[in-house]
Amino acid sequence: MAKKEKKFWPIEGVTRNEVLKSQSDVRFNFLRTRKSRRMMIAALSALTILVALSSALPAKAASYLGTLGGLFLLIGYLLLRTSVRHIADSPDELLDERQIALRDRSYLHSYRIISSIFVIALVALFIRIDLSESTFDISNWWGTGTWFSLIMLMAGLPSMVVAWLDKGEDEI
């Protein structure tokens, strides 16, 4: 009976050879340069803030901005994941020590950042500043766009930190 090859990325059933092929894939090298990664991070950060604040706009504008911004946010997230997947998703045994340390450090930093953001968001929710004298109501800030932005930030922040800290393909 033939020995079964060990599966990596078990949800997808990917084997060692497929992981190595993915790591050496040059089709997306333009996404793996430091400059392009940092531009993607800047764009994703701006889009995240824009989508989060879209709830404060009038309903029709918030709907358009939230939908289009959310779509671009999702596309940007997928491009960023493509640029860092060879480090972020590969098992330790297929990475060198520098890549393992980078990935571990990146996840530590990203979870500290996202924890801080959630603490600030929860404090803002609990304080519930009453601004009834003005036309602005704090409850408008916690709409669908805000929650979508927070979810995308939770999903994308580890990849953003890996992309920011990693030397690009152009510098190795």
Secondary structure, 3 states (H helix, E strand, C coil): CCCCCCEECCCCCEEHHHHHHHHCCCCCHHHCCHHHHHHHHHHHHHHHHHHHHHHHCCHHHHHHHHHHHHHHHHHHHHHHHHHHHHHHCCCHHHCCHHHHHHHHHHHHHHHHHHHHHHHHHHHHHHHCCCCCCCCCCHHHHCCHHHHHHHHHHHHHHHHHHHHHHCCCCCCC
